[in-house]
């Protein structure tokens, strides 16, 4: 039952207004939009009074949603990635459903093809930003490409690398952030979480992915390896010999499989209801 009713005409207007807002705020010139302009527009769209009617309208299922459903899928990291408003090449507006299941795969450190922005609608995420550093944690660098919209991911091993954590911050409901295309980062979600996610105009055709060694960073910058006593470190993070300790070979991710239409609509329906629509 909706706490705040909305008529069909008003809902239709919400969809078109959202598209118009994205086009106006992101611009269509030769220069890509800034991360801050992307963050500002995603924060506005993520407000319950804006997002609720938009999602409710889409959840009814009487609009032409074939493209949205075709480009919505269960991500290799375990969250559902639903397309709300297609607008390529200017933008793609998505909603991410993080289920917070035990044993979820950790996200690799990566960057994007474009400036992105995300707003937390429900739950929370931890954002970690990284940079290459000679004294950083060992990792294997990959170059990721994609076989067109909705196509399969392809990974090509580039070599060894070292990364240092620059910044870590927790984002709860109502908070948002924007990142430049090349900013290295990873997102950690340990509870059921919903985020509104904005991809802007592509600036390049590939991304960088870093797979860290199986160890984790201790308080002094040393590496604690899985299977070791968690209270014991194994010395400074350094590569020895053939760097087998830091090697983390990664096969191409599995192909994207579109979500069934019923699942797509049910998740939107549940989100709209949680927002009071």
C-alpha positions as protocol buffer text, in pm:
chain_id: "A"
residue {
  index: 1
  type: UNK
  ca { x: 0 y: 0 z: 0 }
}
residue {
  index: 2
  type: UNK
  ca { x: 142 y: 339 z: -97 }
}
residue {
  index: 3
  type: UNK
  ca { x: 189 y: 606 z: 166 }
}
residue {
  index: 4
  type: UNK
  ca { x: 209 y: 871 z: -103 }
}
residue {
  index: 5
  type: UNK
  ca { x: -14 y: 826 z: -405 }
}
residue {
  index: 6
  type: UNK
  ca { x: 90 y: 935 z: -750 }
}
residue {
  index: 7
  type: UNK
  ca { x: -117 y: 938 z: -1067 }
}
residue {
  index: 8
  type: UNK
  ca { x: -16 y: 795 z: -1404 }
}
residue {
  index: 9
  type: UNK
  ca { x: 42 y: 1135 z: -1562 }
}
residue {
  index: 10
  type: UNK
  ca { x: 254 y: 1249 z: -1273 }
}
residue {
  index: 11
  type: UNK
  ca { x: 455 y: 925 z: -1285 }
}
residue {
  index: 12
  type: UNK
  ca { x: 509 y: 962 z: -1659 }
}
residue {
  index: 13
  type: UNK
  ca { x: 634 y: 1311 z: -1597 }
}
residue {
  index: 14
  type: UNK
  ca { x: 879 y: 1179 z: -1339 }
}
residue {
  index: 15
  type: UNK
  ca { x: 1044 y: 958 z: -1601 }
}
residue {
  index: 16
  type: UNK
  ca { x: 1078 y: 1239 z: -1854 }
}
residue {
  index: 17
  type: UNK
  ca { x: 1188 y: 1489 z: -1590 }
}
residue {
  index: 18
  type: UNK
  ca { x: 1460 y: 1253 z: -1476 }
}
residue {
  index: 19
  type: UNK
  ca { x: 1587 y: 1219 z: -1834 }
}
residue {
  index: 20
  type: UNK
  ca { x: 1576 y: 1595 z: -1886 }
}
residue {
  index: 21
  type: UNK
  ca { x: 1759 y: 1660 z: -1560 }
}
residue {
  index: 22
  type: UNK
  ca { x: 2036 y: 1418 z: -1655 }
}
residue {
  index: 23
  type: UNK
  ca { x: 2078 y: 1570 z: -2001 }
}
residue {
  index: 24
  type: UNK
  ca { x: 2080 y: 1927 z: -1869 }
}
residue {
  index: 25
  type: UNK
  ca { x: 2315 y: 1867 z: -1577 }
}
residue {
  index: 26
  type: UNK
  ca { x: 2561 y: 1639 z: -1756 }
}
residue {
  index: 27
  type: UNK
  ca { x: 2577 y: 1848 z: -2074 }
}
residue {
  index: 28
  type: UNK
  ca { x: 2641 y: 1734 z: -2427 }
}
residue {
  index: 29
  type: UNK
  ca { x: 2961 y: 1918 z: -2516 }
}
residue {
  index: 30
  type: UNK
  ca { x: 3302 y: 1770 z: -2602 }
}
residue {
  index: 31
  type: UNK
  ca { x: 3423 y: 1787 z: -2241 }
}
residue {
  index: 32
  type: UNK
  ca { x: 3312 y: 1503 z: -2009 }
}
residue {
  index: 33
  type: UNK
  ca { x: 3105 y: 1598 z: -1705 }
}
residue {
  index: 34
  type: UNK
  ca { x: 3291 y: 1648 z: -1381 }
}
residue {
  index: 35
  type: UNK
  ca { x: 3255 y: 1397 z: -1095 }
}
residue {
  index: 36
  type: UNK
  ca { x: 3097 y: 1671 z: -887 }
}
residue {
  index: 37
  type: UNK
  ca { x: 2827 y: 1749 z: -1143 }
}
residue {
  index: 38
  type: UNK
  ca { x: 2753 y: 1376 z: -1164 }
}
residue {
  index: 39
  type: UNK
  ca { x: 2737 y: 1355 z: -785 }
}
residue {
  index: 40
  type: UNK
  ca { x: 2500 y: 1652 z: -760 }
}
residue {
  index: 41
  type: UNK
  ca { x: 2251 y: 1506 z: -1008 }
}
residue {
  index: 42
  type: UNK
  ca { x: 2259 y: 1156 z: -857 }
}
residue {
  index: 43
  type: UNK
  ca { x: 2201 y: 1301 z: -510 }
}
residue {
  index: 44
  type: UNK
  ca { x: 1894 y: 1483 z: -643 }
}
residue {
  index: 45
  type: UNK
  ca { x: 1757 y: 1176 z: -819 }
}
residue {
  index: 46
  type: UNK
  ca { x: 1815 y: 953 z: -515 }
}
residue {
  index: 47
  type: UNK
  ca { x: 1586 y: 1162 z: -294 }
}
residue {
  index: 48
  type: UNK
  ca { x: 1291 y: 937 z: -194 }
}
residue {
  index: 49
  type: UNK
  ca { x: 1038 y: 1185 z: -331 }
}
residue {
  index: 50
  type: UNK
  ca { x: 1206 y: 1170 z: -672 }
}
residue {
  index: 51
  type: UNK
  ca { x: 1328 y: 811 z: -691 }
}
residue {
  index: 52
  type: UNK
  ca { x: 1010 y: 657 z: -545 }
}
residue {
  index: 53
  type: UNK
  ca { x: 769 y: 768 z: -820 }
}
residue {
  index: 54
  type: UNK
  ca { x: 1026 y: 693 z: -1091 }
}
residue {
  index: 55
  type: UNK
  ca { x: 1083 y: 336 z: -972 }
}
residue {
  index: 56
  type: UNK
  ca { x: 710 y: 280 z: -914 }
}
residue {
  index: 57
  type: UNK
  ca { x: 636 y: 388 z: -1272 }
}
residue {
  index: 58
  type: UNK
  ca { x: 895 y: 148 z: -1411 }
}
residue {
  index: 59
  type: UNK
  ca { x: 781 y: -137 z: -1186 }
}
residue {
  index: 60
  type: UNK
  ca { x: 431 y: -133 z: -1336 }
}
residue {
  index: 61
  type: UNK
  ca { x: 582 y: -294 z: -1645 }
}
residue {
  index: 62
  type: UNK
  ca { x: 373 y: -124 z: -1914 }
}
residue {
  index: 63
  type: UNK
  ca { x: 657 y: 89 z: -2051 }
}
residue {
  index: 64
  type: UNK
  ca { x: 898 y: -40 z: -2314 }
}
residue {
  index: 65
  type: UNK
  ca { x: 1158 y: -200 z: -2088 }
}
residue {
  index: 66
  type: UNK
  ca { x: 1321 y: -453 z: -2322 }
}
residue {
  index: 67
  type: UNK
  ca { x: 1652 y: -264 z: -2332 }
}
residue {
  index: 68
  type: UNK
  ca { x: 1650 y: -208 z: -1954 }
}
residue {
  index: 69
  type: UNK
  ca { x: 1592 y: -577 z: -1884 }
}
residue {
  index: 70
  type: UNK
  ca { x: 1848 y: -690 z: -2145 }
}
residue {
  index: 71
  type: UNK
  ca { x: 2114 y: -475 z: -1975 }
}
residue {
  index: 72
  type: UNK
  ca { x: 2021 y: -576 z: -1618 }
}
residue {
  index: 73
  type: UNK
  ca { x: 2204 y: -871 z: -1467 }
}
residue {
  index: 74
  type: UNK
  ca { x: 2354 y: -1033 z: -1158 }
}
residue {
  index: 75
  type: UNK
  ca { x: 2706 y: -892 z: -1134 }
}
residue {
  index: 76
  type: UNK
  ca { x: 2997 y: -1130 z: -1086 }
}
residue {
  index: 77
  type: UNK
  ca { x: 3042 y: -978 z: -739 }
}
residue {
  index: 78
  type: UNK
  ca { x: 2694 y: -1086 z: -634 }
}
residue {
  index: 79
  type: UNK
  ca { x: 2488 y: -766 z: -654 }
}
residue {
  index: 80
  type: UNK
  ca { x: 2198 y: -710 z: -895 }
}
residue {
  index: 81
  type: UNK
  ca { x: 2268 y: -434 z: -1147 }
}
residue {
  index: 82
  type: UNK
  ca { x: 1939 y: -297 z: -1287 }
}
residue {
  index: 83
  type: UNK
  ca { x: 1920 y: -38 z: -1561 }
}
residue {
  index: 84
  type: UNK
  ca { x: 1655 y: 227 z: -1492 }
}
residue {
  index: 85
  type: UNK
  ca { x: 1708 y: 485 z: -1765 }
}
residue {
  index: 86
  type: UNK
  ca { x: 1921 y: 420 z: -2074 }
}
residue {
  index: 87
  type: UNK
  ca { x: 2074 y: 728 z: -2231 }
}
residue {
  index: 88
  type: UNK
  ca { x: 2396 y: 612 z: -2396 }
}
residue {
  index: 89
  type: UNK
  ca { x: 2635 y: 760 z: -2477 }
}
residue {
  index: 90
  type: UNK
  ca { x: 2554 y: 1044 z: -2238 }
}
residue {
  index: 91
  type: UNK
  ca { x: 2446 y: 844 z: -1937 }
}
residue {
  index: 92
  type: UNK
  ca { x: 2318 y: 517 z: -1795 }
}
residue {
  index: 93
  type: UNK
  ca { x: 2120 y: 536 z: -1470 }
}
residue {
  index: 94
  type: UNK
  ca { x: 2122 y: 214 z: -1271 }
}
residue {
  index: 95
  type: UNK
  ca { x: 2025 y: 84 z: -931 }
}
residue {
  index: 96
  type: UNK
  ca { x: 2245 y: -167 z: -750 }
}
residue {
  index: 97
  type: UNK
  ca { x: 2099 y: -417 z: -505 }
}
residue {
  index: 98
  type: UNK
  ca { x: 2367 y: -547 z: -268 }
}
residue {
  index: 99
  type: UNK
  ca { x: 2222 y: -847 z: -87 }
}
residue {
  index: 100
  type: UNK
  ca { x: 2479 y: -858 z: 194 }
}
residue {
  index: 101
  type: UNK
  ca { x: 2506 y: -1235 z: 179 }
}
residue {
  index: 102
  type: UNK
  ca { x: 2771 y: -1418 z: 376 }
}
residue {
  index: 103
  type: UNK
  ca { x: 3081 y: -1509 z: 177 }
}
residue {
  index: 104
  type: UNK
  ca { x: 3021 y: -1255 z: -98 }
}
residue {
  index: 105
  type: UNK
  ca { x: 3315 y: -1207 z: -335 }
}
residue {
  index: 106
  type: UNK
  ca { x: 3530 y: -904 z: -251 }
}
residue {
  index: 107
  type: UNK
  ca { x: 3544 y: -635 z: -515 }
}
residue {
  index: 108
  type: UNK
  ca { x: 3878 y: -592 z: -692 }
}
residue {
  index: 109
  type: UNK
  ca { x: 4041 y: -251 z: -701 }
}
residue {
  index: 110
  type: UNK
  ca { x: 3945 y: -90 z: -1031 }
}
residue {
  index: 111
  type: UNK
  ca { x: 3857 y: 228 z: -1215 }
}
residue {
  index: 112
  type: UNK
  ca { x: 3598 y: 310 z: -1483 }
}
residue {
  index: 113
  type: UNK
  ca { x: 3561 y: 415 z: -1845 }
}
residue {
  index: 114
  type: UNK
  ca { x: 3383 y: 732 z: -1739 }
}
residue {
  index: 115
  type: UNK
  ca { x: 3320 y: 959 z: -1445 }
}
residue {
  index: 116
  type: UNK
  ca { x: 3071 y: 790 z: -1212 }
}
residue {
  index: 117
  type: UNK
  ca { x: 2857 y: 887 z: -916 }
}
residue {
  index: 118
  type: UNK
  ca { x: 2669 y: 685 z: -658 }
}
residue {
  index: 119
  type: UNK
  ca { x: 2414 y: 765 z: -388 }
}
residue {
  index: 120
  type: UNK
  ca { x: 2321 y: 531 z: -104 }
}
residue {
  index: 121
  type: UNK
  ca { x: 1945 y: 482 z: -88 }
}
residue {
  index: 122
  type: UNK
  ca { x: 1939 y: 219 z: 185 }
}
residue {
  index: 123
  type: UNK
  ca { x: 2208 y: 47 z: 392 }
}
residue {
  index: 124
  type: UNK
  ca { x: 2573 y: 152 z: 369 }
}
residue {
  index: 125
  type: UNK
  ca { x: 2896 y: 99 z: 176 }
}
residue {
  index: 126
  type: UNK
  ca { x: 3262 y: 160 z: 247 }
}
residue {
  index: 127
  type: UNK
  ca { x: 3455 y: 336 z: -27 }
}
residue {
  index: 128
  type: UNK
  ca { x: 3830 y: 278 z: -46 }
}
residue {
  index: 129
  type: UNK
  ca { x: 4052 y: 479 z: -283 }
}
residue {
  index: 130
  type: UNK
  ca { x: 4401 y: 370 z: -389 }
}
residue {
  index: 131
  type: UNK
  ca { x: 4705 y: 489 z: -581 }
}
residue {
  index: 132
  type: UNK
  ca { x: 5015 y: 317 z: -719 }
}
residue {
  index: 133
  type: UNK
  ca { x: 5303 y: 333 z: -472 }
}
residue {
  index: 134
  type: UNK
  ca { x: 5643 y: 168 z: -450 }
}
residue {
  index: 135
  type: UNK
  ca { x: 5579 y: 70 z: -88 }
}
residue {
  index: 136
  type: UNK
  ca { x: 5223 y: -50 z: -152 }
}
residue {
  index: 137
  type: UNK
  ca { x: 5063 y: -392 z: -136 }
}
residue {
  index: 138
  type: UNK
  ca { x: 5153 y: -628 z: -424 }
}
residue {
  index: 139
  type: UNK
  ca { x: 4887 y: -693 z: -685 }
}
residue {
  index: 140
  type: UNK
  ca { x: 4848 y: -818 z: -1041 }
}
residue {
  index: 141
  type: UNK
  ca { x: 4735 y: -558 z: -1294 }
}
residue {
  index: 142
  type: UNK
  ca { x: 4481 y: -638 z: -1567 }
}
residue {
  index: 143
  type: UNK
  ca { x: 4334 y: -437 z: -1851 }
}
residue {
  index: 144
  type: UNK
  ca { x: 3960 y: -499 z: -1889 }
}
residue {
  index: 145
  type: UNK
  ca { x: 3762 y: -451 z: -2208 }
}
residue {
  index: 146
  type: UNK
  ca { x: 3404 y: -533 z: -2296 }
}
residue {
  index: 147
  type: UNK
  ca { x: 3242 y: -672 z: -2608 }
}
residue {
  index: 148
  type: UNK
  ca { x: 2998 y: -386 z: -2665 }
}
residue {
  index: 149
  type: UNK
  ca { x: 2694 y: -288 z: -2452 }
}
residue {
  index: 150
  type: UNK
  ca { x: 2583 y: -587 z: -2250 }
}
residue {
  index: 151
  type: UNK
  ca { x: 2875 y: -791 z: -2386 }
}
residue {
  index: 152
  type: UNK
  ca { x: 3120 y: -1016 z: -2203 }
}
residue {
  index: 153
  type: UNK
  ca { x: 3414 y: -884 z: -2002 }
}
residue {
  index: 154
  type: UNK
  ca { x: 3767 y: -961 z: -2123 }
}
residue {
  index: 155
  type: UNK
  ca { x: 4073 y: -945 z: -1898 }
}
residue {
  index: 156
  type: UNK
  ca { x: 4432 y: -915 z: -2021 }
}
residue {
  index: 157
  type: UNK
  ca { x: 4713 y: -950 z: -1773 }
}
residue {
  index: 158
  type: UNK
  ca { x: 4944 y: -646 z: -1779 }
}
residue {
  index: 159
  type: UNK
  ca { x: 5198 y: -718 z: -1504 }
}
residue {
  index: 160
  type: UNK
  ca { x: 5280 y: -667 z: -1139 }
}
residue {
  index: 161
  type: UNK
  ca { x: 5192 y: -356 z: -942 }
}
residue {
  index: 162
  type: UNK
  ca { x: 5180 y: -212 z: -593 }
}
residue {
  index: 163
  type: UNK
  ca { x: 4893 y: -9 z: -450 }
}
residue {
  index: 164
  type: UNK
  ca { x: 4852 y: 199 z: -137 }
}
residue {
  index: 165
  type: UNK
  ca { x: 4525 y: 280 z: 37 }
}
residue {
  index: 166
  type: UNK
  ca { x: 4469 y: 655 z: 22 }
}
residue {
  index: 167
  type: UNK
  ca { x: 4132 y: 699 z: 184 }
}
residue {
  index: 168
  type: UNK
  ca { x: 3849 y: 496 z: 332 }
}
residue {
  index: 169
  type: UNK
  ca { x: 3506 y: 635 z: 417 }
}
residue {
  index: 170
  type: UNK
  ca { x: 3169 y: 492 z: 516 }
}
residue {
  index: 171
  type: UNK
  ca { x: 2863 y: 616 z: 328 }
}
residue {
  index: 172
  type: UNK
  ca { x: 2515 y: 569 z: 472 }
}
residue {
  index: 173
  type: UNK
  ca { x: 2170 y: 642 z: 333 }
}
residue {
  index: 174
  type: UNK
  ca { x: 2142 y: 994 z: 194 }
}
residue {
  index: 175
  type: UNK
  ca { x: 2513 y: 1033 z: 117 }
}
residue {
  index: 176
  type: UNK
  ca { x: 2671 y: 1036 z: -228 }
}
residue {
  index: 177
  type: UNK
  ca { x: 3009 y: 1053 z: -399 }
}
residue {
  index: 178
  type: UNK
  ca { x: 3154 y: 1110 z: -746 }
}
residue {
  index: 179
  type: UNK
  ca { x: 3475 y: 970 z: -893 }
}
residue {
  index: 180
  type: UNK
  ca { x: 3686 y: 1058 z: -1195 }
}
residue {
  index: 181
  type: UNK
  ca { x: 3719 y: 784 z: -1454 }
}
residue {
  index: 182
  type: UNK
  ca { x: 4074 y: 684 z: -1359 }
}
residue {
  index: 183
  type: UNK
  ca { x: 4032 y: 691 z: -980 }
}
residue {
  index: 184
  type: UNK
  ca { x: 4128 y: 351 z: -839 }
}
residue {
  index: 185
  type: UNK
  ca { x: 3883 y: 231 z: -579 }
}
residue {
  index: 186
  type: UNK
  ca { x: 3674 y: -54 z: -446 }
}
residue {
  index: 187
  type: UNK
  ca { x: 3336 y: -64 z: -270 }
}
residue {
  index: 188
  type: UNK
  ca { x: 3262 y: -292 z: 24 }
}
residue {
  index: 189
  type: UNK
  ca { x: 2906 y: -368 z: 134 }
}
residue {
  index: 190
  type: UNK
  ca { x: 2847 y: -599 z: 430 }
}
residue {
  index: 191
  type: UNK
  ca { x: 2471 y: -550 z: 469 }
}
residue {
  index: 192
  type: UNK
  ca { x: 2168 y: -533 z: 237 }
}
residue {
  index: 193
  type: UNK
  ca { x: 2220 y: -206 z: 51 }
}
residue {
  index: 194
  type: UNK
  ca { x: 2065 y: -18 z: -241 }
}
residue {
  index: 195
  type: UNK
  ca { x: 2261 y: 244 z: -435 }
}
residue {
  index: 196
  type: UNK
  ca { x: 2165 y: 463 z: -729 }
}
residue {
  index: 197
  type: UNK
  ca { x: 2453 y: 458 z: -976 }
}
residue {
  index: 198
  type: UNK
  ca { x: 2527 y: 693 z: -1266 }
}
residue {
  index: 199
  type: UNK
  ca { x: 2760 y: 623 z: -1558 }
}
residue {
  index: 200
  type: UNK
  ca { x: 2844 y: 931 z: -1767 }
}
residue {
  index: 201
  type: UNK
  ca { x: 2988 y: 963 z: -2120 }
}
residue {
  index: 202
  type: UNK
  ca { x: 3275 y: 717 z: -2185 }
}
residue {
  index: 203
  type: UNK
  ca { x: 3624 y: 866 z: -2186 }
}
residue {
  index: 204
  type: UNK
  ca { x: 3808 y: 548 z: -2285 }
}
residue {
  index: 205
  type: UNK
  ca { x: 3736 y: 192 z: -2394 }
}
residue {
  index: 206
  type: UNK
  ca { x: 3914 y: -2 z: -2117 }
}
residue {
  index: 207
  type: UNK
  ca { x: 3948 y: -7 z: -1741 }
}
residue {
  index: 208
  type: UNK
  ca { x: 4225 y: -110 z: -1502 }
}
residue {
  index: 209
  type: UNK
  ca { x: 4167 y: -394 z: -1255 }
}
residue {
  index: 210
  type: UNK
  ca { x: 4407 y: -490 z: -975 }
}
residue {
  index: 211
  type: UNK
  ca { x: 4385 y: -828 z: -804 }
}
residue {
  index: 212
  type: UNK
  ca { x: 4565 y: -816 z: -472 }
}
residue {
  index: 213
  type: UNK
  ca { x: 4764 y: -1100 z: -322 }
}
residue {
  index: 214
  type: UNK
  ca { x: 4575 y: -1331 z: -90 }
}
residue {
  index: 215
  type: UNK
  ca { x: 4724 y: -1145 z: 203 }
}
residue {
  index: 216
  type: UNK
  ca { x: 4574 y: -844 z: 372 }
}
residue {
  index: 217
  type: UNK
  ca { x: 4751 y: -534 z: 495 }
}
residue {
  index: 218
  type: UNK
  ca { x: 4852 y: -526 z: 859 }
}
residue {
  index: 219
  type: UNK
  ca { x: 4864 y: -212 z: 1067 }
}
residue {
  index: 220
  type: UNK
  ca { x: 5234 y: -151 z: 982 }
}
residue {
  index: 221
  type: UNK
  ca { x: 5192 y: -203 z: 608 }
}
residue {
  index: 222
  type: UNK
  ca { x: 5303 y: -566 z: 622 }
}
residue {
  index: 223
  type: UNK
  ca { x: 5101 y: -849 z: 472 }
}
residue {
  index: 224
  type: UNK
  ca { x: 4901 y: -1104 z: 670 }
}
residue {
  index: 225
  type: UNK
  ca { x: 4836 y: -1410 z: 454 }
}
residue {
  index: 226
  type: UNK
  ca { x: 4512 y: -1605 z: 464 }
}
residue {
  index: 227
  type: UNK
  ca { x: 4565 y: -1924 z: 659 }
}
residue {
  index: 228
  type: UNK
  ca { x: 4827 y: -1765 z: 884 }
}
residue {
  index: 229
  type: UNK
  ca { x: 4772 y: -1667 z: 1243 }
}
residue {
  index: 230
  type: UNK
  ca { x: 4580 y: -1338 z: 1206 }
}
residue {
  index: 231
  type: UNK
  ca { x: 4795 y: -1190 z: 1480 }
}
residue {
  index: 232
  type: UNK
  ca { x: 5122 y: -1267 z: 1294 }
}
residue {
  index: 233
  type: UNK
  ca { x: 5258 y: -1075 z: 1000 }
}
residue {
  index: 234
  type: UNK
  ca { x: 5512 y: -1200 z: 751 }
}
residue {
  index: 235
  type: UNK
  ca { x: 5725 y: -890 z: 717 }
}
residue {
  index: 236
  type: UNK
  ca { x: 5709 y: -585 z: 492 }
}
residue {
  index: 237
  type: UNK
  ca { x: 5502 y: -613 z: 178 }
}
residue {
  index: 238
  type: UNK
  ca { x: 5761 y: -700 z: -88 }
}
residue {
  index: 239
  type: UNK
  ca { x: 5786 y: -919 z: -396 }
}
residue {
  index: 240
  type: UNK
  ca { x: 6036 y: -1206 z: -375 }
}
residue {
  index: 241
  type: UNK
  ca { x: 6165 y: -1416 z: -668 }
}
residue {
  index: 242
  type: UNK
  ca { x: 5887 y: -1486 z: -915 }
}
residue {
  index: 243
  type: UNK
  ca { x: 5631 y: -1297 z: -701 }
}
residue {
  index: 244
  type: UNK
  ca { x: 5424 y: -1615 z: -664 }
}
residue {
  index: 245
  type: UNK
  ca { x: 5291 y: -1486 z: -331 }
}
residue {
  index: 246
  type: UNK
  ca { x: 5154 y: -1177 z: -501 }
}
residue {
  index: 247
  type: UNK
  ca { x: 5034 y: -1350 z: -817 }
}
residue {
  index: 248
  type: UNK
  ca { x: 4655 y: -1368 z: -841 }
}
residue {
  index: 249
  type: UNK
  ca { x: 4564 y: -1502 z: -1181 }
}
residue {
  index: 250
  type: UNK
  ca { x: 4212 y: -1412 z: -1290 }
}
residue {
  index: 251
  type: UNK
  ca { x: 4013 y: -1575 z: -1566 }
}
residue {
  index: 252
  type: UNK
  ca { x: 3759 y: -1383 z: -1773 }
}
residue {
  index: 253
  type: UNK
  ca { x: 3440 y: -1330 z: -1568 }
}
residue {
  index: 254
  type: UNK
  ca { x: 3138 y: -1540 z: -1667 }
}
residue {
  index: 255
  type: UNK
  ca { x: 2909 y: -1396 z: -1938 }
}
residue {
  index: 256
  type: UNK
  ca { x: 2637 y: -1155 z: -1836 }
}
residue {
  index: 257
  type: UNK
  ca { x: 2297 y: -1320 z: -1809 }
}
residue {
  index: 258
  type: UNK
  ca { x: 1998 y: -1080 z: -1814 }
}
residue {
  index: 259
  type: UNK
  ca { x: 1773 y: -1100 z: -1509 }
}
residue {
  index: 260
  type: UNK
  ca { x: 1433 y: -1258 z: -1572 }
}
residue {
  index: 261
  type: UNK
  ca { x: 1172 y: -983 z: -1630 }
}
residue {
  index: 262
  type: UNK
  ca { x: 976 y: -1098 z: -1322 }
}
residue {
  index: 263
  type: UNK
  ca { x: 1285 y: -1053 z: -1103 }
}
residue {
  index: 264
  type: UNK
  ca { x: 1358 y: -711 z: -1253 }
}
residue {
  index: 265
  type: UNK
  ca { x: 1003 y: -588 z: -1186 }
}
residue {
  index: 266
  type: UNK
  ca { x: 983 y: -748 z: -841 }
}
residue {
  index: 267
  type: UNK
  ca { x: 1301 y: -576 z: -722 }
}
residue {
  index: 268
  type: UNK
  ca { x: 1177 y: -239 z: -848 }
}
residue {
  index: 269
  type: UNK
  ca { x: 840 y: -300 z: -682 }
}
residue {
  index: 270
  type: UNK
  ca { x: 1007 y: -377 z: -350 }
}
residue {
  index: 271
  type: UNK
  ca { x: 1228 y: -65 z: -375 }
}
residue {
  index: 272
  type: UNK
  ca { x: 932 y: 159 z: -458 }
}
residue {
  index: 273
  type: UNK
  ca { x: 740 y: 18 z: -162 }
}
residue {
  index: 274
  type: UNK
  ca { x: 1032 y: 76 z: 74 }
}
residue {
  index: 275
  type: UNK
  ca { x: 1036 y: 441 z: -38 }
}
residue {
  index: 276
  type: UNK
  ca { x: 665 y: 480 z: 36 }
}
residue {
  index: 277
  type: UNK
  ca { x: 529 y: 454 z: -320 }
}
